[in-house]
Amino acid sequence: MFFGLNDEEKMLRRSVGDMFKDKNTIEHVRSFMEDKTMSKEMQKLLGDQGLLGIIDLDGSDENGKGIVNAILVAQEAGRHLLTYPLLETMVGLSALKTCSNHTSVVNEIENGKKVITIAWVNVDAKSRKTENGYCLDGTLREVPFAKDADVILANVRVLGKGRTPSEEETLVVIDPKSTNLVIRDANSIDLTYPLFDISLLNYHLDESAIVKGIGMGRGKQLMDQMRKLGALLLSAELVGCAERALYDTVEYTKQRAQFGKLIGSFQAMKHMAADMYLKVESGKAAVEYAAWALDSDNEEAELAISIAKSYTSNAGIQVCGDAIQMHGGIGFTWENEMHLFFKRARRSAAVLGDSYSHLEKVAKVAIDQLEEQQQVANREVKFVEV
């Protein structure tokens, strides 16, 4: 089976890369870091290009679920440090599309008229039944771009709508403009991708805000699916981020001279760059295989995503860290760009499961398979005379 990209996918990656290169330059990124105001031009541009609703979980599109195309877009977003919640938008829209009650808001988000984000971390947010619907209280943490969002997707408990806390989980749409919630800057290390904490107090939740029904495990099942998809897109973003850091660093070593020679000619630099390239290409292969597995409903999809996320989390941090080292003293300065890629890699590596949590999943699968093989080997085979 051929796992390479076809001509259409290559053209998509090239066109998206050219767009980000022109509309999301380092100057744009640094300007965003100063005022933390999201670009309306970029929001409209992404909507006009049809990149926001690129994923369709029911697979009715001619490109399947569109996950392979999504990882290509995510790679370019990481390569150019895109200052927009593209990952949350693609994943959030894929979830909302499964519920016919939210067609109008889906269309507005796809067309770039509204911004959606996802509250990945629910501390204690839960709702209780009232006369007019439900009342939601609690805290959501590390919500990307919450200050600029028009819609927030969150998985909260609806008390009494399940036999266990997991069954009570329900995916809901929250209006961040409501006066019954407070948004505070979480002061993330990555200024190109701001995170916010949200406190909810007596927030009114009616039936129209529910996605695919209340409780009975529906919310948990849908959020688990969103987390898998999000982890895959984060892996792709890490690959793009690390690849950009590598290539920019190699170009720098071809220009910087020391002791009368270009530092790129030093053997130590060549070895370090080769190791970085190996990590980038290995991560890229892991991400592409995981995307194919998830897109084709392969039984190894969940395992492949954990392998990709665990590997790219470590590799992304290592490559971006080595890029700073190869730049020498200038690599540690604020004016240099390398620290921006390093911080983006740090944030992406920690979200939706770090390398340790995903390696634990991989180890569990390996141990289960080993135990199964041992049970088969130890099983007694009895022959019966005929």
C-alpha positions in Angstrom: 0.0 0.0 0.0 1.3 3.5 -0.9 1.2 5.9 2.0 2.6 8.9 0.2 0.6 12.1 -0.6 -1.3 12.4 -3.9 -1.1 15.4 -6.1 -4.2 17.0 -4.6 -2.8 16.7 -1.0 0.5 18.1 -2.1 -1.2 21.1 -3.7 -3.3 21.6 -0.6 -0.2 21.7 1.6 1.6 24.0 -0.7 -1.3 26.5 -1.1 -2.0 26.6 2.7 1.7 27.1 3.4 1.9 29.9 0.9 -1.2 31.6 2.5 0.2 31.4 6.0 3.6 32.5 4.8 2.0 35.7 3.4 -0.7 36.4 6.0 0.8 35.0 9.2 4.4 36.1 9.1 6.7 36.4 12.2 5.8 40.1 12.2 2.1 39.2 12.5 2.9 36.7 15.2 4.9 39.3 17.3 2.1 41.8 16.8 -0.4 39.4 18.1 1.8 38.7 21.2 1.7 42.4 22.0 -2.0 43.0 21.9 -3.5 39.5 21.9 -6.1 40.5 19.3 -6.9 37.8 16.8 -6.9 38.7 13.2 -10.3 39.1 11.6 -8.7 38.9 8.2 -7.2 35.5 9.0 -10.6 34.3 10.4 -12.4 35.3 7.2 -9.6 33.9 5.0 -9.8 30.5 6.7 -13.5 30.5 6.2 -13.4 31.5 2.6 -10.8 28.8 1.8 -13.0 26.1 3.4 -10.4 24.9 5.8 -12.4 25.2 9.0 -14.9 22.4 8.3 -12.5 20.1 6.6 -13.2 17.1 8.9 -16.4 15.1 8.6 -16.6 12.3 11.1 -19.3 10.3 9.3 -17.1 9.9 6.2 -19.7 11.1 3.7 -17.2 13.3 1.9 -15.3 12.0 -1.2 -12.1 12.4 0.8 -13.3 10.1 3.5 -13.3 11.9 6.9 -10.9 14.5 5.6 -8.4 13.7 8.4 -5.4 13.4 6.1 -6.1 16.8 4.7 -6.5 18.1 8.2 -3.1 17.0 9.4 -1.5 18.8 6.4 -3.2 22.0 7.4 -2.2 21.5 11.0 1.5 21.0 10.0 1.5 24.3 8.1 -0.2 26.0 11.1 2.6 24.7 13.3 5.2 25.7 10.8 4.0 29.3 10.7 2.9 29.6 14.4 -0.7 30.3 13.4 -2.3 32.6 15.9 -5.8 31.2 15.5 -7.6 28.2 17.2 -7.5 26.2 14.0 -7.2 22.8 15.8 -10.1 23.5 18.1 -12.2 24.8 15.2 -11.7 21.7 13.1 -12.3 19.3 15.9 -15.2 21.3 17.4 -17.0 21.6 14.0 -16.6 17.9 13.4 -18.4 17.3 16.7 -21.2 19.8 16.1 -21.8 18.4 12.7 -23.0 15.1 14.3 -25.9 17.0 15.9 -28.6 18.4 13.6 -29.7 21.0 16.2 -26.6 23.1 15.6 -26.7 23.5 11.8 -26.9 27.3 11.9 -24.0 27.9 14.2 -21.9 25.3 12.2 -22.5 27.3 9.0 -21.5 30.6 10.8 -18.3 29.0 12.1 -17.4 27.4 8.7 -17.9 30.7 6.9 -15.6 32.5 9.3 -18.3 34.6 11.0 -17.9 33.1 14.4 -15.0 31.6 16.4 -15.2 28.3 18.3 -12.9 26.9 20.9 -12.9 23.8 23.2 -12.5 23.6 26.9 -10.3 20.5 27.1 -9.9 20.7 30.9 -13.0 20.5 33.1 -12.1 21.0 36.7 -15.4 20.7 38.4 -18.1 22.2 36.1 -21.5 20.5 36.6 -25.1 21.4 36.2 -28.3 20.7 38.0 -31.9 20.7 36.9 -34.0 23.9 37.4 -37.5 25.0 36.5 -36.2 26.6 33.3 -33.6 24.2 32.2 -30.2 23.6 33.8 -27.9 25.7 36.0 -24.1 25.3 35.4 -21.4 26.1 37.9 -17.7 25.3 38.1 -14.4 26.0 36.4 -12.9 25.3 33.0 -9.2 25.7 32.5 -6.7 26.3 29.7 -9.3 27.2 27.1 -7.5 28.5 24.0 -8.5 31.9 22.6 -11.5 32.1 25.0 -11.4 35.9 25.0 -12.0 36.0 21.2 -14.4 33.0 21.0 -18.1 33.2 20.2 -18.8 29.6 21.0 -17.1 27.3 23.6 -17.6 23.5 23.6 -17.3 21.9 27.0 -18.0 18.5 28.5 -19.8 18.9 31.8 -21.7 16.7 34.2 -25.5 16.9 34.3 -26.3 15.5 37.7 -28.8 12.7 37.8 -28.5 11.9 34.1 -26.4 8.8 34.5 -25.5 6.0 36.9 -21.9 7.1 37.1 -20.1 10.5 36.8 -18.8 9.4 33.4 -22.3 8.7 32.2 -23.4 12.1 33.3 -21.0 13.8 31.0 -22.7 15.9 28.4 -21.2 18.0 25.6 -22.7 21.6 25.7 -22.3 24.9 23.8 -21.4 27.8 26.1 -21.7 31.5 25.2 -18.5 33.3 26.4 -20.3 36.6 26.2 -22.6 35.7 29.1 -22.4 37.8 32.3 -22.6 34.6 34.3 -19.0 33.6 33.5 -15.6 35.2 34.1 -12.7 34.8 31.8 -9.1 35.2 33.2 -5.8 35.0 31.4 -4.0 31.8 32.4 -0.6 33.4 31.5 0.5 30.5 29.2 4.2 30.2 28.4 3.3 30.3 24.7 2.2 33.8 23.9 1.3 32.8 20.3 -1.5 30.5 21.6 -3.1 32.2 24.7 -5.0 30.1 27.3 -7.7 31.3 29.6 -9.5 30.0 32.7 -13.3 30.3 32.9 -15.4 30.4 36.1 -19.2 29.7 35.7 -21.7 30.9 38.2 -25.4 30.2 37.8 -24.9 29.9 34.0 -28.3 29.1 32.4 -28.2 26.0 30.1 -31.2 25.2 28.0 -32.0 22.2 25.8 -30.7 24.0 22.7 -27.2 24.0 24.1 -27.0 20.2 24.3 -25.0 18.3 21.7 -26.4 14.8 20.9 -28.5 14.4 24.0 -28.0 14.6 27.8 -25.9 12.2 29.7 -26.0 8.4 29.3 -22.4 8.4 28.2 -23.0 10.4 25.0 -20.8 13.3 26.0 -18.0 11.1 27.2 -18.0 9.1 23.9 -18.0 12.3 21.8 -15.3 14.0 23.9 -13.1 10.9 23.7 -13.4 11.0 20.0 -12.6 14.7 19.9 -9.5 14.1 22.2 -8.2 11.4 19.9 -8.6 13.7 16.9 -7.1 16.7 18.7 -4.1 14.6 19.8 -3.4 13.7 16.2 -3.7 17.3 15.0 -1.4 18.4 17.8 1.1 15.8 16.7 1.0 17.2 13.1 1.4 20.7 14.5 4.5 19.6 16.4 6.0 18.1 13.3 5.5 21.3 11.3 6.9 23.4 14.2 10.0 21.2 14.5 10.6 21.1 10.8 10.5 24.9 10.5 12.9 25.3 13.4 15.2 22.7 11.8 15.3 24.3 8.3 15.7 27.8 9.6 18.5 26.7 11.8 20.3 24.9 8.9 20.0 28.1 6.8 21.5 30.1 9.7 24.5 27.7 9.9 25.2 28.3 6.2 25.6 32.0 6.9 27.2 32.3 10.4 31.0 32.2 10.4 33.3 31.4 13.3 37.1 31.1 13.3 37.0 32.0 9.7 34.6 29.1 8.7 30.9 28.6 8.3 29.6 26.8 11.4 27.6 24.6 9.1 30.9 23.0 8.0 31.7 21.8 11.6 31.1 18.0 12.0 29.3 18.5 15.4 26.8 20.7 13.7 26.2 18.3 10.9 25.6 15.4 13.3 23.2 17.4 15.3 21.3 18.5 12.2 21.1 14.9 11.0 19.7 13.8 14.3 17.1 16.5 14.2 16.1 15.6 10.6 15.7 12.0 11.6 13.3 13.0 14.4 11.3 15.2 12.2 10.9 12.6 9.4 10.1 9.8 11.9 7.4 12.0 13.5 6.0 12.8 10.1 5.7 9.1 9.2 4.0 8.3 12.5 1.5 11.1 12.1 0.6 10.2 8.5 0.1 6.5 9.4 -2.1 7.5 12.4 -4.2 9.8 10.2 -4.7 7.0 7.7 -5.7 4.6 10.4 -8.2 7.0 11.9 -9.6 7.9 8.6 -10.1 4.3 7.5 -11.4 3.2 11.0 -8.5 0.8 11.4 -8.4 -1.1 14.7 -4.9 0.2 15.4 -6.0 3.9 15.1 -6.0 4.7 18.8 -2.6 3.0 19.4 -1.2 4.8 16.3 -2.3 8.1 17.7 -0.7 7.5 21.1 2.5 6.5 19.3 2.5 9.6 17.2 1.7 11.9 20.1 4.3 10.4 22.4 7.0 10.5 19.8 6.3 14.0 18.4 6.0 15.5 21.9 9.5 14.4 22.8 11.0 15.0 19.3 9.4 18.4 18.9 10.8 19.7 22.2 14.2 18.2 21.4 14.5 19.6 17.9 13.4 23.1 18.9 15.8 23.0 21.9 18.7 21.9 19.7 17.8 24.6 17.2 18.3 27.2 20.0 21.7 25.6 20.9 22.8 25.6 17.2 22.1 29.4 17.0 24.6 29.9 19.9 24.2 33.0 22.1 21.7 34.7 19.8 19.4 31.8 20.1 18.6 32.7 23.7 17.6 36.3 22.9 14.0 37.6 22.6 14.7 39.0 19.1 15.5 35.5 17.8 12.5 33.4 16.6 13.6 30.1 18.0 12.2 30.5 21.4 8.7 31.0 19.8 8.9 27.6 18.2 10.3 26.0 21.4 7.4 27.4 23.5 4.8 26.3 21.0 6.3 22.8 21.0 6.2 22.8 24.8 2.6 23.8 24.9 1.5 21.3 22.2 3.4 18.5 23.9 1.6 19.0 27.2 -2.0 19.3 25.8 -4.2 16.2 25.4 -1.8 13.8 27.0 2.0 14.3 27.3 4.5 11.7 26.1 4.3 9.8 29.4 0.5 9.3 29.4 0.5 8.1 25.8 3.5 5.8 26.3 1.6 4.3 29.2 -1.2 3.4 26.7 1.3 1.9 24.3 2.9 -0.1 27.1 -0.5 -1.4 28.2 -1.3 -2.7 24.7 2.2 -4.3 24.5 1.8 -6.0 27.9 -1.7 -7.2 27.1 -0.5 -8.7 23.8 2.5 -10.4 25.6 0.2 -11.9 28.2 -2.1 -13.2 25.5 0.8 -14.8 23.7 2.0 -16.5 26.9 -1.5 -17.8 27.7 -1.6 -19.4 24.2 1.9 -20.9 24.6 1.1 -22.3 28.1 -2.3 -23.8 27.0 -2.3 -27.6 27.1 -3.0 -29.4 23.9 -4.7 -32.7 24.5 -5.0 -35.3 21.8 -8.0 -37.6 21.8 -7.7 -41.1 20.3 -10.2 -41.8 17.6 
